[in-house]
Amino acid sequence: MSETADIDRIISALKKVREKKLLIIELVNRVSSEGGQLDYYELENIQPDVNLAIAEAKTYGAHTMIAVETLKRLRTPKEEEDV
């Protein structure tokens, strides 16, 4: 498959990725005071949700890094000519 076709496939795939709202962001917003401080007692009360949010964020981050590394390995048409 040509480099142009690969790039077209990547762009098409990226356009289909839905927006992701991470649970960790929602939790921080939920347990923050108006001054921006976290309510550690509330965090302790929702510890299972916090653990789930952390796992979700780690997984999302790992998959994002895989996508970034894949994109970094792609060569430009100029680089292909030099090989």
C-alpha positions in Angstrom: 0.0 0.0 0.0 1.3 3.5 -0.8 2.2 6.1 1.8 -0.6 8.3 0.5 -3.1 5.5 1.0 -1.7 4.9 4.5 -2.1 8.5 5.4 -5.6 8.6 4.0 -6.5 5.6 6.1 -5.0 7.1 9.3 -6.9 10.4 8.7 -10.1 8.5 8.1 -9.6 6.5 11.3 -8.8 9.5 13.4 -11.9 11.4 12.2 -14.0 8.5 13.5 -12.5 8.7 17.0 -15.2 10.0 19.3 -14.5 12.6 22.0 -13.6 11.0 25.3 -14.6 12.5 28.6 -12.4 10.8 31.2 -14.0 9.9 34.5 -11.0 11.3 36.4 -11.7 14.8 35.2 -15.4 14.5 36.2 -14.4 13.2 39.7 -11.9 16.1 40.2 -14.6 18.6 39.3 -17.1 16.9 41.6 -14.8 16.8 44.7 -13.1 20.2 44.3 -14.0 23.2 46.4 -14.5 26.6 44.9 -10.9 27.4 45.8 -9.7 24.5 43.8 -8.8 22.3 46.7 -9.7 18.6 46.7 -12.0 17.2 49.3 -9.9 14.2 50.5 -12.6 12.9 52.7 -15.0 12.7 49.7 -12.3 11.1 47.6 -11.9 8.5 50.3 -15.6 7.9 50.2 -15.6 7.3 46.5 -12.4 5.3 46.4 -13.8 2.6 44.0 -14.7 5.3 41.5 -11.3 6.9 41.9 -9.6 3.5 41.2 -11.7 3.0 38.1 -11.0 6.5 36.9 -7.2 6.0 37.3 -7.4 2.7 35.4 -9.4 4.3 32.6 -6.9 7.2 32.3 -3.9 4.9 32.3 -5.5 2.7 29.6 -6.5 5.8 27.5 -3.0 7.2 27.9 -1.3 4.0 26.9 -3.4 3.6 23.8 -2.7 7.3 22.9 1.0 6.7 23.2 0.7 3.6 20.9 -1.0 5.8 18.3 1.6 8.5 18.6 4.5 6.1 18.2 2.8 4.6 15.1 2.4 8.0 13.6 6.0 8.9 14.3 7.2 5.8 12.4 5.5 6.8 9.2 7.8 8.2 6.6 7.2 11.2 4.4 7.2 10.7 0.6 10.7 12.4 0.6 12.0 10.0 3.2 10.7 7.1 1.1 12.7 8.3 -1.9 15.9 8.5 0.2 15.7 4.9 1.2 
